[in-house]
């Protein structure tokens, strides 16, 4: 089984931020990454320390959202350099990974 060298990326936002639609369009239409998954958190907090939670009574748009994608390392490095001016500092985490291919 062959393994391919890739980079995994996680981008942390809140649901109410307008960046989500912009990033998805950019990753899909412009950057053509292999695939993207968006996770919606049920609870979380960021730098402010204020905890945001989902309840039946309060459908807050301040819930955490994680955008995750992977692709070839060189391509991801290029994508991250493009996103540097779009995303606030401290919202992106990336690491090397391997993908089992055929």
N, C-alpha and C positions, 0 to 999 in steps of 0.2 A: 504494500500500500504506500503510495506516494503522499508526502506531506508538503503543503505549500506554506511559505512564510508570509504571514499577514500581520496587520495591526488591527487591534480592536479599539474602538473609541466609544466613550460614553460622554454625552453632553447633558448636564443637569440644568433644568429650567423650572419655572412654575407654569401651570396650565394657562393662566391668564395672560402670559407674555405673548406678544404678537410674533415673536421669533419662531414659534413652532411651525406655522404654515410656511414661512419663508425658508426655514432650514430644510424642511421636507422637499419643497419644490427644488431648492438648490441641489440637494443630494441626489434627487431623482432625475431631474431634467438636465442640469448642467454637469454635475460630477459623475453621474451614471455609476454609483456604487453598486456593489453586488446585491445588497439588500439592507433595509432599515427596519428596526422595530422600535415602537414607542411604548414605553411602560408608564402607566399612570399610578402614582403612589396613593395609598390610602391614608398615609400620615407621613410627616417629615418636617425638618427644619433646616434652615441654612444659617448664614452668618449672623442674622439678627437674633437667632436663638428662639424665635417665636414658633411654637409648634402649630402646624396646620393639619387638621384631620377632616376626614369626610364622615358626615353623619347624615341620617335621613332628614333632619331638620335644616341642616346647613350644607348646601351643595356648593362649597367654596371653589372659586377658580384660583385659589392660592396653593393648590395641591402640587406636590412635586411631580415632574414629568422627566423621564430619562429617555433620550434618543440614543440608540445603540446601533453601530454599524461596523463592518469590517471590510477590508479589501487589501490588495497588495501594498506592502509597506511604502514603496515609493509614491504610489498614488495617494495614500492616506496622508503622507507628509505634505504633498502638494495641496490637498484639500484643506488640511489644518492651517496652512499658511494663508489660504483664501479666506478662511473663517475667522482669522485672528482679529480682523477689524469689525466683525459682526457680533462676536460673542464677548460678554464681559469676562475679565480675568478670573480664573479660579473655577470655571464651569466645565472644563474639559479634562477628561482623564483618558490616557491611552496606554496601551501595552502591546508587546509582541505576543503573537499566538501562532498556532499552526492549524491548518485545515486538512482533514483527510480527504484526499482527492483520488478517486478511482483506484 
